[in-house]
């Protein structure tokens, strides 16, 4: 799937001119799933899913290489799984 947007100044826009149908929630989610944020050619993060409940993007959290390697080995949703693990911990600590 092409993730660049083509700009047009006149005429009608055909559906092929858009990377996805913005009115189709599944198409939007599929488009953003795995989108990379890069700085000077280096990946610095992943795009947040549109409509993700109460999520914040942080730029620097120091984790051990062992932790990162473990979660990345489990698949592309490794950040979500770390968040879920931490959220479970927070809920166990809260009375």
C-alpha positions in Angstrom: 0.0 0.0 0.0 1.4 3.4 -0.9 1.5 5.7 2.1 2.1 9.0 0.3 -0.6 11.4 -0.5 -0.9 12.9 -4.0 -1.9 16.5 -4.2 -4.2 17.8 -6.9 -5.3 21.4 -7.5 -8.3 20.9 -9.8 -10.8 18.4 -11.0 -12.5 15.6 -9.0 -10.5 13.3 -6.9 -10.7 9.6 -7.7 -10.6 7.1 -4.8 -7.2 6.0 -6.2 -5.8 9.4 -5.3 -6.1 8.6 -1.6 -4.0 6.1 0.4 -7.2 4.8 2.1 -10.9 5.7 2.5 -11.0 8.0 5.5 -14.6 7.0 6.2 -13.7 3.4 6.6 -12.4 2.7 10.2 -10.8 -0.6 9.2 -9.0 1.0 6.2 -7.7 3.8 8.5 -6.5 1.3 11.1 -4.8 -0.8 8.4 -3.2 2.2 6.9 -1.7 3.4 10.2 -0.8 -0.1 11.5 3.0 -0.2 11.6 3.5 3.3 10.2 7.0 4.4 11.2 8.1 7.8 12.5 11.7 8.5 11.2 14.2 11.3 11.9 17.2 11.6 9.6 16.5 8.1 8.3 16.4 6.4 11.7 13.2 5.0 13.1 12.3 6.8 16.4 8.8 5.5 16.9 5.6 4.2 15.5 2.5 6.2 14.7 -0.3 6.1 17.3 -3.5 4.5 16.1 -6.1 7.1 15.5 -8.6 7.0 18.3 -6.4 5.0 20.7 -7.9 5.6 24.1 -5.9 7.8 26.5 -2.5 7.1 24.9 0.5 9.4 24.9 3.5 9.2 22.7 6.8 9.5 24.6 10.2 10.0 22.9 12.5 8.6 25.5 12.0 5.6 27.8 15.1 3.7 28.7 14.5 -0.1 28.6 17.1 -2.8 28.7 18.1 -4.4 25.4 17.0 -7.7 26.8 13.4 -6.4 27.4 13.2 -4.7 24.0 14.5 -7.8 22.2 12.1 -10.1 24.0 9.0 -8.0 23.1 10.1 -7.3 19.5 10.6 -11.1 19.0 6.9 -11.5 19.7 5.8 -9.4 16.8 5.1 -5.9 15.6 2.7 -5.0 18.4 5.5 -5.1 21.0 4.9 -1.6 22.3 1.2 -2.3 22.9 2.2 -5.5 24.8 4.6 -3.6 27.0 1.9 -1.0 27.7 -0.6 -3.8 28.5 1.9 -5.4 30.9 2.5 -2.1 32.7 -1.2 -1.3 32.8 -1.9 -4.7 34.4 0.8 -3.8 37.0 -0.7 -0.4 37.7 -4.2 -1.9 38.2 -2.9 -4.5 40.6 -1.2 -1.7 42.7 -4.3 0.5 42.8 -6.7 -0.3 45.6 
